[in-house]
């Protein structure tokens, strides 16, 4: 699974990247929306962490574009913001399926939100159906014929 963190503050992006990579996930970082959009042309991103105040092209507008172009990624987005969010912004973010976390927060809160999104992107395995009247054998139990 690959996470793309769009954050201009390395003191937030780097610890999250370290945590995710220790758990075996790929994690890329971008300083702005333009760099992130460029990366997404060549890398399949499963979860997006998007700082709504990164410099340059508007992150809020980009999230709205993702809702149309890649709705599954919009739903797998954790938006973070250092500015108080108004009701309209909160409703727009929720309508996209993204989560919103207000700064400041402990890195563990962000990590937990990313892990929740990662779990939701993993396709659920089909349950194994046993035929009626059959039973599972213990690992060392011989089959009866």
Secondary structure, DSSP 8 states (H G I E B T S, - for coil): -EEEEE-S-HHHHHHHHHHHHHTT-EEEEESSHHHHHHHHTTS--SEEEEETT-SSS-HHHHHHHHHHH-HHHHHTEEEEESS---HHHHHHHHHHT-EEEESS--HHHHHHHHHHHHHHHS---------TT-----TT-----
